[in-house]
Amino acid sequence: MTDAIPESTSADQPLVDVPLNLMKMALTLLDREEDSGSVSACLLQEAIDTRSKR
């Protein structure tokens, strides 16, 4: 019998202060994927833009 992994939403997760250069590196890796128009890449780009304006 395996233990069920509880479903968690992003609201359950604590906020993490991610360095801007790490976010840019992740975006570069996502852009190399076949599906460069992914939701993850778009959300990450928005986070980078927001952080850059601080």
N, CA and C atoms as an extended XYZ file, in Angstrom:
162
Properties=species:S:1:pos:R:3:atomname:S:1:resname:S:1:resid:I:1 pbc="F F F"
N         0.851       -1.174        0.000 N   MET     1
C         0.000        0.000        0.000 CA  MET     1
C         0.899        1.241        0.000 C   MET     1
N         0.566        2.186       -0.840 N   THR     2
C         1.367        3.407       -0.911 CA  THR     2
C         0.631        4.547       -0.232 C   THR     2
N         1.402        5.449        0.308 N   ASP     3
C         0.809        6.631        0.932 CA  ASP     3
C         0.383        7.606       -0.148 C   ASP     3
N        -0.786        8.152        0.012 N   ALA     4
C        -1.275        9.145       -0.945 CA  ALA     4
C        -0.595       10.480       -0.667 C   ALA     4
N        -0.184       11.124       -1.722 N   ILE     5
C         0.415       12.446       -1.588 CA  ILE     5
C        -0.720       13.461       -1.579 C   ILE     5
N        -0.811       14.261       -0.527 N   PRO     6
C        -1.925       15.218       -0.466 CA  PRO     6
C        -1.801       16.283       -1.555 C   PRO     6
N        -2.935       16.628       -2.104 N   GLU     7
C        -2.977       17.695       -3.109 CA  GLU     7
C        -2.728       19.018       -2.396 C   GLU     7
N        -1.867       19.835       -2.955 N   SER     8
C        -1.660       21.154       -2.366 CA  SER     8
C        -1.787       22.195       -3.461 C   SER     8
N        -2.289       23.324       -3.080 N   THR     9
C        -2.429       24.418       -4.034 CA  THR     9
C        -1.320       25.422       -3.788 C   THR     9
N        -1.136       26.318       -4.720 N   SER    10
C        -0.095       27.329       -4.548 CA  SER    10
C        -0.391       28.222       -3.346 C   SER    10
N        -1.655       28.314       -2.956 N   ALA    11
C        -2.012       29.123       -1.791 CA  ALA    11
C        -1.458       28.504       -0.508 C   ALA    11
N        -1.240       27.181       -0.523 N   ASP    12
C        -0.697       26.492        0.643 CA  ASP    12
C         0.811       26.673        0.774 C   ASP    12
N         1.461       27.065       -0.304 N   GLN    13
C         2.919       27.172       -0.337 CA  GLN    13
C         3.371       28.526        0.209 C   GLN    13
N         4.431       28.537        1.022 N   PRO    14
C         4.964       29.832        1.471 CA  PRO    14
C         5.651       30.541        0.308 C   PRO    14
N         5.628       31.865        0.313 N   LEU    15
C         6.294       32.628       -0.736 CA  LEU    15
C         7.802       32.508       -0.571 C   LEU    15
N         8.492       32.382       -1.690 N   VAL    16
C         9.944       32.248       -1.679 CA  VAL    16
C        10.527       33.403       -2.473 C   VAL    16
N        11.539       34.047       -1.931 N   ASP    17
C        12.203       35.149       -2.618 CA  ASP    17
C        13.289       34.562       -3.520 C   ASP    17
N        12.979       34.434       -4.798 N   VAL    18
C        13.893       33.832       -5.765 CA  VAL    18
C        14.745       34.930       -6.396 C   VAL    18
N        16.068       34.748       -6.433 N   PRO    19
C        16.930       35.749       -7.066 CA  PRO    19
C        16.585       35.933       -8.544 C   PRO    19
N        16.686       37.170       -9.004 N   LEU    20
C        16.340       37.508      -10.382 CA  LEU    20
C        17.168       36.709      -11.383 C   LEU    20
N        18.459       36.537      -11.125 N   ASN    21
C        19.297       35.803      -12.079 CA  ASN    21
C        18.882       34.339      -12.180 C   ASN    21
N        18.378       33.759      -11.095 N   LEU    22
C        17.900       32.380      -11.128 CA  LEU    22
C        16.617       32.276      -11.947 C   LEU    22
N        15.734       33.276      -11.813 N   MET    23
C        14.504       33.278      -12.608 CA  MET    23
C        14.832       33.400      -14.093 C   MET    23
N        15.804       34.246      -14.437 N   LYS    24
C        16.190       34.406      -15.841 CA  LYS    24
C        16.796       33.122      -16.392 C   LYS    24
N        17.577       32.420      -15.567 N   MET    25
C        18.167       31.162      -15.998 CA  MET    25
C        17.068       30.123      -16.262 C   MET    25
N        16.073       30.072      -15.386 N   ALA    26
C        14.962       29.140      -15.565 CA  ALA    26
C        14.181       29.470      -16.831 C   ALA    26
N        13.988       30.754      -17.105 N   LEU    27
C        13.271       31.160      -18.311 CA  LEU    27
C        14.044       30.736      -19.557 C   LEU    27
N        15.361       30.868      -19.528 N   THR    28
C        16.187       30.445      -20.656 CA  THR    28
C        16.012       28.956      -20.907 C   THR    28
N        15.986       28.168      -19.851 N   LEU    29
C        15.798       26.725      -20.003 CA  LEU    29
C        14.406       26.400      -20.528 C   LEU    29
N        13.385       27.117      -20.048 N   LEU    30
C        12.029       26.888      -20.544 CA  LEU    30
C        11.912       27.256      -22.017 C   LEU    30
N        12.604       28.311      -22.427 N   ASP    31
C        12.558       28.734      -23.826 CA  ASP    31
C        13.187       27.707      -24.752 C   ASP    31
N        14.080       26.882      -24.228 N   ARG    32
C        14.717       25.846      -25.039 CA  ARG    32
C        13.805       24.654      -25.267 C   ARG    32
N        12.746       24.555      -24.491 N   GLU    33
C        11.775       23.476      -24.661 CA  GLU    33
C        11.026       23.680      -25.978 C   GLU    33
N        10.443       22.609      -26.497 N   GLU    34
C         9.691       22.706      -27.753 CA  GLU    34
C         8.520       23.665      -27.639 C   GLU    34
N         7.831       23.621      -26.519 N   ASP    35
C         6.639       24.448      -26.318 CA  ASP    35
C         7.040       25.745      -25.620 C   ASP    35
N         7.696       26.634      -26.360 N   SER    36
C         8.219       27.857      -25.738 CA  SER    36
C         7.118       28.823      -25.316 C   SER    36
N         5.907       28.645      -25.805 N   GLY    37
C         4.807       29.513      -25.418 CA  GLY    37
C         4.045       28.970      -24.230 C   GLY    37
N         4.718       28.217      -23.392 N   SER    38
C         4.045       27.568      -22.272 CA  SER    38
C         3.593       28.581      -21.221 C   SER    38
N         2.624       28.169      -20.446 N   VAL    39
C         2.101       29.014      -19.376 CA  VAL    39
C         3.203       29.294      -18.357 C   VAL    39
N         4.022       28.298      -18.065 N   SER    40
C         5.107       28.486      -17.094 CA  SER    40
C         6.062       29.576      -17.540 C   SER    40
N         6.431       29.566      -18.811 N   ALA    41
C         7.352       30.576      -19.334 CA  ALA    41
C         6.724       31.958      -19.257 C   ALA    41
N         5.446       32.054      -19.566 N   CYS    42
C         4.756       33.352      -19.511 CA  CYS    42
C         4.693       33.876      -18.080 C   CYS    42
N         4.357       33.004      -17.137 N   LEU    43
C         4.281       33.421      -15.738 CA  LEU    43
C         5.654       33.810      -15.204 C   LEU    43
N         6.672       33.069      -15.608 N   LEU    44
C         8.018       33.390      -15.166 CA  LEU    44
C         8.477       34.720      -15.744 C   LEU    44
N         8.148       34.988      -16.999 N   GLN    45
C         8.521       36.264      -17.608 CA  GLN    45
C         7.833       37.421      -16.888 C   GLN    45
N         6.569       37.243      -16.504 N   GLU    46
C         5.859       38.278      -15.753 CA  GLU    46
C         6.534       38.532      -14.408 C   GLU    46
N         6.967       37.461      -13.745 N   ALA    47
C         7.643       37.610      -12.456 CA  ALA    47
C         8.965       38.347      -12.616 C   ALA    47
N         9.695       38.041      -13.685 N   ILE    48
C        10.965       38.716      -13.950 CA  ILE    48
C        10.725       40.197      -14.215 C   ILE    48
N         9.728       40.500      -15.033 N   ASP    49
C         9.418       41.898      -15.341 CA  ASP    49
C         9.039       42.669      -14.078 C   ASP    49
N         8.224       42.048      -13.232 N   THR    50
C         7.803       42.684      -11.989 CA  THR    50
C         8.997       42.913      -11.073 C   THR    50
N         9.847       41.903      -10.943 N   ARG    51
C        11.025       42.015      -10.071 CA  ARG    51
C        11.997       43.062      -10.592 C   ARG    51
N        12.134       43.157      -11.903 N   SER    52
C        13.074       44.110      -12.501 CA  SER    52
C        12.656       45.555      -12.249 C   SER    52
N        11.356       45.783      -12.056 N   LYS    53
C        10.845       47.141      -11.850 CA  LYS    53
C        11.018       47.615      -10.416 C   LYS    53
N        11.396       46.731       -9.515 N   ARG    54
C        11.552       47.102       -8.094 CA  ARG    54
C        12.703       48.031       -7.891 C   ARG    54
